[in-house]
Every structure is written in structure tokens, then in C-alpha cells.
Amino acid sequence: MRYAPLVERIAGSSAGAWAVHMEAARRRGRAGIMSGLLREAPACRVVPPEGGMFVLLDIRGTGLSSGDFARQLLDRERVAVLPCDGFGPSAIGHLRIALSAPEARLREAGERIVRFARTLAAAES
């Protein structure tokens, strides 16, 4: 890093630690955006990350399995998520949503997930 000595003096830490700090702040922002959007999804409960790069969405209230929800979401809204059933009994009925895309794309994906969940809720009524 060309400006590493300057960053070290300003931040009071190594450039590597500074980069890690900035990446963590960026992820927290993305997690907040996605979590905020997903709170609007009916019959779902968002589980924000505790420092990782994934948001979990509990979709058990929709009546669909995580695999069915993920497949239908991909087919109808073109959003790919990972069913968590393979992570053990406590993860059954949850989806894992990566926070690695640019913010605008994450917002769009979150809005599509909420739209899909609303469609499911409307069909139940």
C-alpha cells in the first residue's frame, strides 16, 4: 500500500489492521441495509450477522421448506440464496444471504425477497 506509513500515523495502527477495520465497517453497513429490508418480509424473521458476511432469514413461517423457498425465489425473482438445512438441525428453515455484492445490488435483492414473501402471504389469505 503506497500510503501505508501515512495511514499508520493517522490511524495509530498498521495498514493491515486499518483495512480489516474498514472492511468490517462496510459489512456492518450492508448487514444493516439487508436486515432492515428483510424485516418487512411477512412470516419471516431476520437474523443479522454477529460479525460475519451473511444474514440469515428464518422462513419457517411461510410454510415452505428452505429448499422450496430458495428455488421459487430464484425462479420468480432471480435471487439466489443458500438453504441452511445442511448446517444442522438448528439451521433448518433458514436461508443464508451473502453480503458480498455491491450495496445497490443488495438493496435490489432484499426488495425482491420481500416482494416474494409478500406474494406468498397474499396467496395464503
HELIX and SHEET records of a PDB file:
HELIX    1   1 ALA A    4  ALA A   11  1                                   8    
HELIX    2   2 ALA A   15  LEU A   38  1                                  24    
HELIX    3   3 ARG A   60  THR A   62  5                                   3    
HELIX    4   4 SER A   66  GLU A   77  1                                  12    
HELIX    5   5 ASP A   85  PHE A   87  5                                   3    
HELIX    6   6 PRO A   89  ALA A   91  5                                   3    
HELIX    7   7 GLU A  103  GLU A  124  1                                  22    
SHEET    1   A 4 ARG A  45  VAL A  47  0                                        
SHEET    2   A 4 PHE A  54  ASP A  58 -1                                        
SHEET    3   A 4 HIS A  94  ALA A  98 -1                                        
SHEET    4   A 4 LEU A  82  PRO A  83 -1                                        
END                                                                             
